[in-house]
Each structure stands twice: as structure tokens, then as C-alpha cells.
Amino acid sequence: MRITRLYTKHDQSPYDAFDFTMTSSEIRNPDGTVVFSLENMEIPSRWSQVANDVLAQKYFRKAGVPARMKKVEENDVPSWLWRHVPDDEALAELDEDKRFVGESSAKQVFDRLAGTWTYWGWKGGYFDSESDALAYYDEMRHMLCAQQGAPNSPQWFNTGLHWAYGIDGPAQGHHYVDYQTGVLTRSESSYEHPQPHACFIQGIDDDLVNEGGIMDLWVREARLFKYGSGTGTNFSNLRGEGESLSGGGKSSGLMSFLKIGDRAAGAIKSGGTTRRAAKMVVVDVDHPDIEQFINWKVLEEQKVLAMVAGSMLAQKNLNAVIAACHGGMDEDSGDERFDPKKNDALKKTIRETRKAMVPENYVQRVIQFAKQGYTEIEFPTYNTDWDSDAYLTVSGQNSNNTVRVTDGFLQRVLDDGDWELINRKNGQVAKRIRAQDLWEQIGHAAWASADPGMQFDTTINDWHTCPSSGRINASNPCSEYMFLDDTACNLASLNLYTFRAEDGSFDVTAFRHAVRLWTITLEISVMMAQFPSARIAELSYEFRTLGLGFANIGGYLMASGIPYDSDEARS
């Protein structure tokens, strides 16, 4: 492909068009404690402090960047595009704590992203000539610096670590399709082929331990969360509670396995130190365990309420019991102080403690504590902060939950008819329930816990662009990517505000230029990527799903004096 220059010149650095400044980033908790701090970072002067903080805390590589590097010569790659590795001889001359550092300049990030895209684009034959590759490299760096466009987070986390710095590690079980041979290949490196995709949809078989089954899904999800991606799965293939197992016995049901996946996701931050796991759980409305699924988070919210109220009541009342043991009678009374029949203050306090529903065994336990000389008991209390120990204790907090409904179900709701829940293995009716009752449960659960959401299966599949290749069963966690199971989508967004000309008009020429280059970027990203399973690698190579969107339409409309909720804005 030929790449024309719109923003840059052949003999100039794209950064010459920008002013850079040295600044710092500090993020604090509401209580004033420092969460993150970085000084002496080089950032475009036009960037806001929020943008600086996001780049510094989330996207800068924090460690492993060699302070001295050398190029790796490749005969079929231009010398300016050669990748880098640590220069061990030069590093040996530095103090050990200065040999490997973190990124500290936005230029480093822009260079590793655009450089990696250009490198793989060159190897894949995307550019007609070296000058076209260089033009692409410069134009992409300019647009990143000008905040005209941005890739999804896993690109910032992973792309270019191997090309720019020689960062690598042992294989993590990923696969890719070789762009030259079209052959499915198992990765031998953790970063040579990065994981740049943000959005995954994964299938699951009703099998406990084999590939594609239940426990295998937790491994595949872990590969995604580790590198900053998110995943969604429709779990409706799993048999319901009480359904027969092939080896005899009964299934423990859908919920028992969802709780395992929830715990696994909670233990892994996406990107290691960058974000929480992003996970979508979808269940069809005719699954035998659908009622348990709908009310999962409702019950867990009630457990949090019980922990918060119960811990505070227990802490208050149990310490009151100990205080009554020591203060209700003189010390000369001996063990009589600990007998409610003889210590009226203790008797009254125990009565109040029982009214507060504190378990009797705890009351007797603290009396024994008091006999041993303790004057108070440390009883931890909980609160309803979303990141508190209370929420960390209960299940269901690490996924978006969604019920998949059909037009048939919605019609039953309108007609006040019955709805059948179907066993997964034999297809028999497990239960009949009034459709409006199930609908009310969904509404109440969403009110009580903000979940579940809903996906409209019939409409989604009516709009399917590749229906002959299979049906759409689920989405990624954000639900903007709806496609086949075991596929992935690479996202990027264009900042519409940056395409507003000085006279207030929309710069169509610049926008078309950006759309073309960012589409090339996403296409190259598919070619260079590795994936958490062989199946996803194959289907992503075949379908090459891309997601180029736009952002900041609100800012564009505001700057143009157009009300957001107006006919002019909507047009």
C-alpha cells in the first residue's frame, strides 16, 4: 500500500510539531494516601493531567527496559526498523540497579507502538516501499501524540515490548497463525507475538477437564486477564443442578462452576498490575438454573449487608458483655462477676445482646475471655465500600452477568404464559415457570444489584453478518463486540474533537486519512497477534474482526455549540 503524509515531513521527526515538558504524576486515595507516584516524565505539553496520569500509571512499562540496547540486524528489514535487545556489555558497566528501568517518556511509548506496527507491516508486505513504511511510522506517531487516535489497552500494555526492548519470557500457552504459511503455530515466546486484542468471546463445552471444557476455560481466561484483555462466555452448555452425569451421580450445577471462575478472575488483575479482570457471564433464559443465576448477586449483596450490620452489632454487644463482666460487680466478688444469675449488669447486657441476634456461643466465648483477664475483644467490622473486605468475601463480584432472552420468551411475558426451563443433556423440561415471574425476578435483581443485564438473542442473530458460520451466543464484557464463539476483536478509537477545523467544520480529509491508517494498524495487529487458544487463533485469522470507533463526540458538539440531545447533534 501507498501511504501519503498529511501531518509529517520526510526529513523531520514527527515530534518536532509538538512541545514536550517534564512533569510528574501522583494519584491519591480519598484518605490522602499515595497510590502511585512518578517524577521526571516527559509528556506532550498539550496533554491534560488526567491523560498524563493514565499514561504514567497504566501504560508506561514499569520495569525491564534496558538502559543500554543494541539493534538486531535483519537482512529483509530496513535498518531504522530493526528491533532492539539489551546490550549486555554496555549494561555491565552500569550499577546493577540502573541497568533496567521503566519507561519515562511518552515518546518511548509512541515509538514502541508505531514501530512494532510498522515492523510487522513491513514483514507482512503491507507497504509498497520503504518510504511508505516510514511515512506510516511517522504519521502514526503524530496521531498518537496529538491524541487523534488510540488503540485498546492491551496494545499499550504489550505491543512493542519485544521489538523495542527485547523483553521476553517463556511461552504461556498461546497460539498464532503464521502469516507466511497460514499454519497454526504454538507460541514459543510470551512477547514476540504480543496479545494486542482487548475483546474475546470464548466457548465452553460441558466437559470438566478436557480442552475446551470447564477447567480449561479458567486457564484460557487467565491468559487473557494477565495481559489486560477481557472475555465473555455463554455458559448455557453446562448442565443444570441435579442433571445426571455420565459416570453416575448428579451434576452440582451451573452455579458451582461460575463461582470457581469468579474466584479465579478476582485473583488475577488484567495486565498484572494494571486493571481488574474483565469478564462477562451469559446464560440463556431457558437454562434450568436460570433463577439461581438471576438472583446470584442479589443474595451476595444481602450477605454483605449481613456482614456489615452483623459485624458492627457483634463488636458493640460482645464488648459490652466483657465490660459488664468486669464492671458489673466488685473484683472481690471473684467468679460471681461472670455469672449472669449473680451479676445483674451482665444479665441485662446478655439480654440486650440476644435481642441483637448475636449467637449464644459467641456470648459464652467472650465471657470465657473475660475470665482470662481480657477487657475487650477485637472484632473486625465491615463496610459497603465496593473494594472492601465484605465484597471481597462474597462471590459474583468479578463479572458482568447477562440473561440471554429470545423473542419467544418476551412474547410469553406479554401473553402471561408459562416458560419452560430445559435440561441440557436430554432436552426434557426441567421446570415450568410463569414467564412474568421470571421477568419480575430479572427486574428486581437488576434493581437490587445492577445485574443481570439482558441480551436479545433473536435480534442479535437477525443482524448477524456471518450467519452461515455459526450463531452468536455471547459478547465481550462491554457488549459492543457480538460475534462467533472463540473469536477476538482489536479495537481503536478516533477522537472526533481533534478533527474539528478552526472554522468549526469537520475535517473530512483528515478523518478519512486517519480511518485508513488506523484500519491498517488493526489489520496488522491481527497478523502479529497471539491468542489464548488454537481455536481463537484460527478463527481470528480467518475472520480478522476489527473494531474502529470514535470517541469524544460530546466534546466536539460542545465546542461547536450544538446541544448533545438535539436533532442537529443526532444528525
C-alpha positions as CSV (number, residue, x, y, z in Angstrom):
1,M,0.0,0.0,0.0
2,R,1.0,3.6,-0.6
3,I,1.0,5.9,2.5
4,T,0.7,9.6,1.9
5,R,1.8,12.1,4.5
6,L,-0.7,14.6,5.9
7,Y,0.9,15.7,9.2
8,T,4.6,14.9,8.8
9,K,7.6,15.6,6.6
10,H,10.1,13.0,5.3
11,D,13.1,14.7,6.8
12,Q,11.7,15.7,10.2
13,S,10.8,14.0,13.4
14,P,7.0,13.9,13.9
15,Y,7.7,15.2,17.4
16,D,9.1,18.5,16.0
17,A,5.5,19.6,15.7
18,F,4.9,19.3,19.5
19,D,6.2,20.9,22.7
20,F,7.2,18.4,25.4
21,T,7.5,19.1,29.1
22,M,8.9,17.3,32.2
23,T,6.2,16.7,34.7
24,S,5.1,14.3,37.5
25,S,2.1,12.1,38.2
26,E,0.7,11.4,41.6
27,I,-2.6,9.6,42.4
28,R,-4.0,9.5,45.9
29,N,-6.8,7.7,47.7
30,P,-9.6,9.7,49.2
31,D,-7.8,9.4,52.6
32,G,-4.7,11.1,51.1
33,T,-2.5,8.0,50.9
34,V,-0.4,7.8,47.7
35,V,-1.5,5.1,45.3
36,F,1.0,5.9,42.6
37,S,3.8,8.5,42.0
38,L,6.2,9.1,39.2
39,E,8.5,12.1,38.7
40,N,10.5,13.3,35.7
41,M,8.3,12.0,33.0
42,E,8.3,13.6,29.5
43,I,4.8,14.3,28.2
44,P,3.4,16.5,25.4
45,S,2.7,19.9,26.8
46,R,-0.9,19.9,25.5
47,W,-1.9,16.8,27.4
48,S,-4.1,17.1,30.4
49,Q,-3.1,15.9,33.8
50,V,-5.6,13.1,33.6
51,A,-4.0,11.9,30.4
52,N,-0.6,12.2,32.0
53,D,-1.8,10.1,34.9
54,V,-3.3,7.4,32.8
55,L,-0.2,7.0,30.7
56,A,2.1,7.0,33.7
57,Q,0.1,4.6,35.9
58,K,-1.4,2.3,33.3
59,Y,0.6,2.3,30.1
60,F,4.3,3.0,31.0
61,R,6.2,-0.2,31.2
62,K,7.3,-0.2,34.9
63,A,10.4,-2.4,34.7
64,G,12.6,-4.4,32.4
65,V,13.5,-1.6,30.0
66,P,17.3,-1.9,29.3
67,A,19.2,1.3,29.9
68,R,21.6,0.3,27.0
69,M,20.4,-1.5,23.9
70,K,21.7,-2.7,20.5
71,K,20.0,-3.4,17.3
72,V,19.3,-6.9,15.9
73,E,20.2,-7.0,12.2
74,E,17.6,-8.4,9.8
75,N,18.5,-8.5,6.1
76,D,15.0,-8.1,4.9
77,V,14.1,-5.2,7.2
78,P,15.3,-1.6,6.9
79,S,18.0,-0.7,9.5
80,W,15.8,2.0,11.1
81,L,13.2,-0.6,11.8
82,W,15.5,-3.3,13.4
83,R,14.3,-4.4,16.8
84,H,16.4,-3.9,19.9
85,V,17.7,-6.2,22.6
86,P,19.7,-5.5,25.8
87,D,23.4,-4.6,25.2
88,D,24.9,-6.9,27.9
89,E,28.4,-5.4,27.6
90,A,27.2,-1.9,28.0
91,L,24.9,-2.8,30.8
92,A,27.7,-4.4,32.7
93,E,29.4,-1.0,33.0
94,L,26.4,0.4,34.9
95,D,25.4,-0.1,38.5
96,E,23.2,-3.1,38.8
97,D,20.1,-1.1,40.0
98,K,20.4,1.2,36.9
99,R,20.6,-1.5,34.2
100,F,16.9,-2.0,33.8
101,V,14.4,0.8,34.4
102,G,10.9,1.7,33.4
103,E,9.5,3.9,30.6
104,S,9.5,7.6,31.5
105,S,8.8,9.4,28.2
106,A,5.6,9.4,26.0
107,K,8.0,9.2,23.0
108,Q,9.1,5.8,24.1
109,V,5.6,4.5,24.2
110,F,4.7,6.1,20.8
111,D,7.8,4.7,19.3
112,R,7.3,1.1,20.5
113,L,3.7,1.0,19.4
114,A,4.1,2.6,16.0
115,G,7.4,0.9,15.5
116,T,6.0,-2.5,16.2
117,W,3.1,-2.0,13.8
118,T,5.4,-0.8,11.1
119,Y,7.9,-3.7,11.7
120,W,5.2,-6.4,11.3
121,G,3.5,-4.4,8.5
122,W,6.8,-4.5,6.6
123,K,7.4,-8.2,7.2
124,G,3.8,-8.9,6.1
125,G,4.2,-6.9,2.9
126,Y,1.7,-4.2,3.7
127,F,3.9,-1.3,2.3
128,D,4.8,-0.7,-1.3
129,S,8.2,0.8,-0.4
130,E,10.4,1.7,2.5
131,S,9.3,5.4,2.1
132,D,5.7,4.2,2.6
133,A,6.6,2.3,5.7
134,L,8.5,5.4,7.1
135,A,5.5,7.6,6.3
136,Y,3.2,5.3,8.1
137,Y,5.5,5.1,11.1
138,D,5.7,9.0,11.3
139,E,2.0,9.5,10.8
140,M,1.0,7.1,13.4
141,R,3.4,8.6,16.0
142,H,2.0,12.0,15.2
143,M,-1.6,10.9,15.7
144,L,-0.8,9.2,19.0
145,C,1.0,12.3,20.2
146,A,-1.8,14.6,19.1
147,Q,-4.4,12.3,20.8
148,Q,-6.2,11.9,17.5
149,G,-6.5,8.1,17.9
150,A,-5.7,5.4,20.5
151,P,-5.6,1.6,20.4
152,N,-7.2,-0.6,23.1
153,S,-5.4,-1.0,26.4
154,P,-3.7,-4.4,25.6
155,Q,-1.8,-2.6,22.8
156,W,-0.4,-0.1,25.3
157,F,0.4,-2.9,27.8
158,N,2.0,-5.4,25.5
159,T,2.8,-4.2,22.0
160,G,6.4,-3.4,21.3
161,L,7.9,-4.8,24.5
162,H,9.8,-7.4,22.5
163,W,10.5,-5.2,19.4
164,A,11.6,-2.1,21.3
165,Y,13.3,-3.5,24.4
166,G,13.9,-7.2,23.8
167,I,11.6,-8.1,26.8
168,D,10.6,-11.7,26.6
169,G,9.7,-14.7,28.7
170,P,8.6,-18.3,28.4
171,A,5.7,-19.3,26.3
172,Q,2.3,-19.0,28.1
173,G,0.3,-21.5,26.0
174,H,-0.7,-19.1,23.2
175,H,-1.1,-19.8,19.5
176,Y,-0.9,-17.8,16.3
177,V,-1.3,-18.5,12.6
178,D,1.9,-17.9,10.7
179,Y,1.3,-15.1,8.3
180,Q,3.6,-16.6,5.7
181,T,2.5,-20.2,5.7
182,G,-1.0,-19.9,7.2
183,V,-0.1,-22.7,9.6
184,L,-1.4,-22.7,13.1
185,T,1.7,-22.5,15.4
186,R,2.2,-22.7,19.2
187,S,4.0,-19.7,20.5
188,E,7.5,-20.1,21.9
189,S,7.7,-16.7,23.4
190,S,5.5,-14.6,25.7
191,Y,6.0,-11.3,23.9
192,E,7.4,-11.8,20.3
193,H,3.9,-12.1,19.1
194,P,2.0,-9.7,21.5
195,Q,-1.5,-10.1,22.8
196,P,-3.0,-6.8,21.5
197,H,-6.7,-7.8,21.4
198,A,-9.0,-6.4,24.1
199,C,-12.2,-8.3,23.4
200,F,-12.7,-12.0,23.4
201,I,-15.7,-14.4,23.2
202,Q,-14.9,-17.9,24.2
203,G,-17.0,-21.1,24.0
204,I,-17.2,-23.8,26.7
205,D,-18.1,-27.5,26.4
206,D,-19.9,-29.4,29.1
207,D,-16.7,-31.3,30.0
208,L,-14.8,-31.0,33.2
209,V,-11.1,-31.3,32.4
210,N,-10.6,-31.7,28.6
211,E,-9.5,-29.0,26.2
212,G,-12.4,-26.6,25.6
213,G,-14.1,-27.6,28.8
214,I,-14.8,-26.0,32.2
215,M,-11.4,-26.0,33.9
216,D,-9.7,-25.3,30.6
217,L,-11.7,-22.1,30.3
218,W,-10.3,-20.8,33.6
219,V,-6.8,-21.3,32.1
220,R,-7.7,-19.5,28.9
221,E,-9.3,-16.7,30.8
222,A,-6.2,-16.3,33.0
223,R,-4.0,-15.9,29.8
224,L,-6.3,-13.1,28.8
225,F,-6.5,-11.3,32.1
226,K,-2.8,-11.5,32.6
227,Y,-2.2,-9.4,29.5
228,G,-5.0,-7.0,30.0
229,S,-7.8,-8.4,27.9
230,G,-11.5,-9.2,28.7
231,T,-13.6,-12.2,27.8
232,G,-17.2,-13.2,27.6
233,T,-18.8,-16.7,27.5
234,N,-22.2,-18.2,27.3
235,F,-22.3,-20.9,29.9
236,S,-25.6,-22.4,28.9
237,N,-24.0,-25.7,27.6
238,L,-23.3,-26.7,31.2
239,R,-25.9,-29.0,32.7
240,G,-28.2,-27.8,35.5
241,E,-28.1,-28.8,39.1
242,G,-29.3,-32.4,39.6
243,E,-28.9,-33.5,35.9
244,S,-27.3,-36.9,35.5
245,L,-23.6,-37.4,35.0
246,S,-22.2,-40.0,32.5
247,G,-20.3,-41.8,35.3
248,G,-23.3,-41.8,37.7
249,G,-24.3,-39.3,40.2
250,K,-25.8,-35.8,39.8
251,S,-24.3,-32.5,38.5
252,S,-23.5,-29.8,41.0
253,G,-25.0,-27.4,38.5
254,L,-24.0,-24.2,36.7
255,M,-23.6,-22.0,39.8
256,S,-20.9,-24.1,41.4
257,F,-18.6,-23.7,38.4
258,L,-19.4,-20.0,37.9
259,K,-18.2,-19.4,41.5
260,I,-14.9,-21.1,40.6
261,G,-14.4,-18.8,37.6
262,D,-15.4,-15.8,39.7
263,R,-12.7,-16.5,42.3
264,A,-10.1,-17.1,39.6
265,A,-10.9,-13.8,37.9
266,G,-10.8,-12.0,41.3
267,A,-7.3,-13.3,41.9
268,I,-5.9,-12.0,38.7
269,K,-5.6,-8.4,37.7
270,S,-5.8,-7.9,34.0
271,G,-2.3,-6.9,32.9
272,G,-0.8,-8.0,36.2
273,T,-0.7,-4.5,37.8
274,T,-3.0,-2.6,35.5
275,R,-6.7,-3.3,35.9
276,R,-9.2,-5.8,37.3
277,A,-10.3,-8.8,35.2
278,A,-13.0,-8.0,32.7
279,K,-15.4,-10.9,32.5
280,M,-18.9,-11.5,31.0
281,V,-21.1,-14.4,32.0
282,V,-24.1,-15.1,29.8
283,V,-26.8,-17.6,30.5
284,D,-29.8,-18.4,28.3
285,V,-33.2,-17.7,29.8
286,D,-34.3,-21.4,29.4
287,H,-31.4,-22.9,31.4
288,P,-32.6,-25.0,34.4
289,D,-30.5,-22.9,36.8
290,I,-31.6,-19.5,35.4
291,E,-33.3,-18.4,38.6
292,Q,-30.3,-19.1,40.7
293,F,-28.2,-17.1,38.2
294,I,-30.6,-14.2,38.1
295,N,-30.6,-13.9,41.9
296,W,-26.9,-14.7,42.4
297,K,-25.7,-11.1,43.1
298,V,-28.9,-10.3,45.0
299,L,-28.1,-12.9,47.6
300,E,-24.4,-11.9,47.7
301,E,-25.5,-8.2,48.3
302,Q,-27.6,-9.4,51.2
303,K,-24.6,-11.3,52.6
304,V,-22.7,-8.0,52.5
305,L,-25.5,-6.3,54.4
306,A,-25.5,-9.1,56.9
307,M,-21.7,-8.9,57.4
308,V,-21.8,-5.1,57.8
309,A,-24.7,-4.9,60.2
310,G,-23.7,-8.1,62.0
311,S,-20.1,-7.2,62.5
312,M,-21.0,-3.8,64.0
313,L,-23.7,-5.3,66.3
314,A,-21.4,-8.1,67.4
315,Q,-18.5,-5.7,68.0
316,K,-20.6,-3.4,70.1
317,N,-22.6,-6.0,72.1
318,L,-19.8,-8.5,72.7
319,N,-17.5,-5.8,74.1
320,A,-20.5,-4.7,76.2
321,V,-20.7,-8.2,77.7
322,I,-17.0,-8.1,78.6
323,A,-17.4,-4.7,80.1
324,A,-20.3,-5.9,82.2
325,C,-18.2,-8.9,83.4
326,H,-15.6,-6.5,84.8
327,G,-17.7,-3.5,85.7
328,G,-21.0,-5.0,87.0
329,M,-19.6,-6.2,90.4
330,D,-16.5,-5.5,92.5
331,E,-13.4,-7.5,91.8
332,D,-13.7,-9.0,95.3
333,S,-16.7,-11.0,94.1
334,G,-14.5,-13.3,92.2
335,D,-16.1,-15.6,89.6
336,E,-19.5,-14.4,90.5
337,R,-18.9,-11.4,88.2
338,F,-19.1,-13.8,85.3
339,D,-22.4,-15.4,86.3
340,P,-25.4,-13.6,84.9
341,K,-27.5,-15.1,87.8
342,K,-25.5,-13.1,90.2
343,N,-24.3,-10.2,88.1
344,D,-27.4,-8.1,87.2
345,A,-25.5,-5.9,84.8
346,L,-24.2,-8.9,82.9
347,K,-27.6,-10.4,82.9
348,K,-29.1,-7.2,81.4
349,T,-26.3,-6.9,78.8
350,I,-26.7,-10.6,77.7
351,R,-30.4,-10.0,77.3
352,E,-29.7,-7.0,75.0
353,T,-27.1,-9.0,73.1
354,R,-29.6,-11.8,72.4
355,K,-32.1,-9.2,71.2
356,A,-29.5,-8.1,68.7
357,M,-29.4,-11.7,67.5
358,V,-25.8,-12.2,68.4
359,P,-25.2,-16.0,68.5
360,E,-25.2,-17.5,72.0
361,N,-21.9,-19.4,71.5
362,Y,-20.2,-16.0,71.0
363,V,-21.7,-14.6,74.2
364,Q,-20.4,-17.6,76.2
365,R,-17.0,-17.3,74.4
366,V,-16.4,-13.7,75.4
367,I,-17.4,-14.5,79.0
368,Q,-14.6,-17.0,79.0
369,F,-12.4,-14.3,77.5
370,A,-13.3,-12.0,80.4
371,K,-12.5,-14.8,82.9
372,Q,-9.0,-14.9,81.4
373,G,-8.5,-11.2,82.1
374,Y,-9.3,-9.7,78.7
375,T,-11.1,-6.4,78.9
376,E,-12.1,-6.1,75.2
377,I,-12.3,-8.3,72.1
378,E,-11.1,-7.3,68.7
379,F,-13.9,-8.0,66.3
380,P,-13.4,-6.7,62.7
381,T,-16.2,-4.6,61.3
382,Y,-17.1,-4.3,57.6
383,N,-18.4,-1.6,55.3
384,T,-20.2,-1.3,52.0
385,D,-17.3,0.1,50.0
386,W,-17.1,-1.8,46.7
387,D,-13.5,-2.6,47.3
388,S,-13.9,-3.6,51.0
389,D,-13.3,-7.0,52.6
390,A,-17.0,-7.6,52.7
391,Y,-17.3,-7.6,48.9
392,L,-14.0,-9.5,48.5
393,T,-15.6,-12.2,50.7
394,V,-18.7,-12.9,48.7
395,S,-18.9,-14.3,45.2
396,G,-20.2,-12.9,42.0
397,Q,-18.2,-9.7,42.1
398,N,-15.8,-10.2,39.2
399,S,-18.2,-10.5,36.2
400,N,-20.9,-8.8,34.3
401,N,-23.9,-11.1,34.4
402,T,-26.3,-11.2,31.5
403,V,-29.5,-13.2,30.7
404,R,-29.9,-14.1,27.0
405,V,-33.6,-13.7,26.1
406,T,-35.4,-14.6,22.9
407,D,-38.5,-13.1,21.2
408,G,-40.3,-16.3,22.2
409,F,-39.7,-15.6,25.9
410,L,-40.7,-11.9,25.6
411,Q,-44.0,-12.9,23.8
412,R,-44.7,-15.3,26.7
413,V,-44.2,-12.4,29.1
414,L,-46.7,-10.3,27.1
415,D,-49.2,-13.1,26.9
416,D,-48.7,-14.1,30.6
417,G,-47.8,-17.6,29.6
418,D,-45.6,-20.3,31.0
419,W,-42.0,-20.7,30.2
420,E,-40.1,-24.0,30.1
421,L,-36.6,-24.5,31.5
422,I,-34.9,-27.2,29.5
423,N,-32.4,-29.8,30.7
424,R,-29.1,-29.5,28.8
425,K,-28.5,-33.2,28.1
426,N,-31.8,-34.9,27.4
427,G,-33.7,-31.8,26.3
428,Q,-36.6,-32.6,28.6
429,V,-38.5,-29.9,30.6
430,A,-36.9,-29.4,33.9
431,K,-39.4,-26.9,35.2
432,R,-42.3,-24.7,34.1
433,I,-42.5,-21.2,35.4
434,R,-44.7,-18.2,34.8
435,A,-42.8,-16.0,32.3
436,Q,-43.9,-12.8,34.1
437,D,-42.5,-14.2,37.4
438,L,-39.1,-14.8,35.7
439,W,-39.3,-11.3,34.2
440,E,-40.0,-9.8,37.6
441,Q,-37.0,-11.6,39.1
442,I,-34.8,-10.1,36.4
443,G,-36.1,-6.6,37.1
444,H,-35.8,-6.9,40.8
445,A,-32.3,-8.3,40.6
446,A,-31.2,-5.5,38.4
447,W,-32.7,-3.0,40.8
448,A,-31.1,-4.7,43.8
449,S,-27.6,-5.4,42.5
450,A,-27.3,-3.8,39.0
451,D,-27.2,-7.3,37.4
452,P,-28.2,-9.1,35.4
453,G,-28.2,-7.2,32.1
454,M,-30.0,-8.5,29.1
455,Q,-29.1,-9.5,25.6
456,F,-31.8,-10.0,22.9
457,D,-30.8,-13.2,21.2
458,T,-33.3,-13.1,18.3
459,T,-32.4,-9.6,17.3
460,I,-28.7,-10.1,17.6
461,N,-28.7,-13.1,15.4
462,D,-31.1,-11.4,12.9
463,W,-28.4,-8.8,12.5
464,H,-25.6,-11.4,12.3
465,T,-23.2,-10.6,9.4
466,C,-21.9,-14.2,9.1
467,P,-24.9,-16.5,10.0
468,S,-23.7,-19.4,7.9
469,S,-20.6,-19.6,10.1
470,G,-22.5,-20.2,13.3
471,R,-24.8,-18.3,15.7
472,I,-23.9,-15.5,18.1
473,N,-24.1,-16.8,21.7
474,A,-22.4,-14.1,23.7
475,S,-20.4,-10.9,23.7
476,N,-17.3,-9.4,25.2
477,P,-17.7,-7.8,28.7
478,C,-18.6,-4.4,27.3
479,S,-21.1,-6.0,24.8
480,E,-20.0,-3.9,21.8
481,Y,-18.4,-7.0,20.2
482,M,-21.0,-9.6,19.2
483,F,-19.7,-12.4,17.1
484,L,-18.9,-16.1,16.9
485,D,-17.6,-18.0,19.9
486,D,-13.8,-18.3,20.1
487,T,-13.0,-15.1,18.2
488,A,-11.4,-11.8,19.2
489,C,-11.7,-8.2,18.2
490,N,-9.0,-5.5,18.2
491,L,-10.3,-2.0,19.0
492,A,-9.2,1.6,18.4
493,S,-10.9,4.9,18.7
494,L,-10.6,8.2,16.9
495,N,-11.0,11.4,18.9
496,L,-13.6,13.4,16.9
497,Y,-12.8,16.7,18.6
498,T,-9.3,16.6,17.0
499,F,-10.9,16.7,13.6
500,R,-12.7,19.9,14.2
501,A,-11.2,22.6,11.9
502,E,-10.6,26.2,13.1
503,D,-13.8,27.4,11.3
504,G,-15.8,24.8,13.2
505,S,-16.3,22.4,10.3
506,F,-15.4,18.7,10.3
507,D,-12.1,17.9,8.5
508,V,-13.3,15.1,6.4
509,T,-10.0,14.7,4.6
510,A,-8.0,14.3,7.8
511,F,-10.7,11.9,9.2
512,R,-10.5,9.7,6.1
513,H,-6.7,9.7,6.4
514,A,-6.9,8.6,10.0
515,V,-9.5,5.9,9.3
516,R,-7.4,4.4,6.6
517,L,-4.2,4.3,8.7
518,W,-5.9,3.0,11.8
519,T,-7.7,0.3,9.9
520,I,-4.3,-0.8,8.5
521,T,-3.0,-0.7,12.1
522,L,-5.8,-3.0,13.3
523,E,-5.3,-5.3,10.4
524,I,-1.5,-5.6,11.1
525,S,-2.4,-6.2,14.7
526,V,-4.4,-9.3,13.7
527,M,-1.4,-10.6,11.8
528,M,1.1,-10.1,14.5
529,A,-1.0,-11.3,17.5
530,Q,-1.0,-14.4,19.5
531,F,-4.2,-15.9,21.1
532,P,-5.1,-17.9,24.2
533,S,-6.2,-20.9,22.3
534,A,-5.7,-22.6,19.0
535,R,-9.3,-22.2,18.1
536,I,-9.3,-18.4,18.7
537,A,-6.1,-18.1,16.7
538,E,-7.6,-19.9,13.7
539,L,-10.9,-18.0,13.7
540,S,-9.4,-14.6,14.3
541,Y,-7.0,-15.2,11.4
542,E,-9.9,-16.2,9.2
543,F,-12.5,-13.5,10.1
544,R,-10.0,-10.7,11.1
545,T,-12.6,-8.9,13.2
546,L,-11.6,-5.2,13.7
547,G,-13.3,-2.5,15.8
548,L,-12.5,1.1,14.8
549,G,-14.8,3.5,16.6
550,F,-14.9,7.1,17.6
551,A,-14.8,9.0,20.9
552,N,-15.4,12.4,22.3
553,I,-18.4,13.3,20.2
554,G,-19.7,15.2,23.3
555,G,-16.6,17.4,23.3
556,Y,-16.9,18.0,19.5
557,L,-20.6,19.0,19.9
558,M,-19.9,21.2,22.9
559,A,-17.0,23.0,21.1
560,S,-19.4,23.6,18.1
561,G,-22.2,25.0,20.3
562,I,-24.5,22.1,19.4
563,P,-26.7,20.7,22.2
564,Y,-26.0,17.0,22.8
565,D,-29.6,15.9,22.9
566,S,-30.8,17.7,19.8
567,D,-31.8,16.9,16.2
568,E,-28.8,18.6,14.9
569,A,-26.5,16.6,17.1
570,R,-28.2,13.3,16.2
571,S,-28.0,14.0,12.5
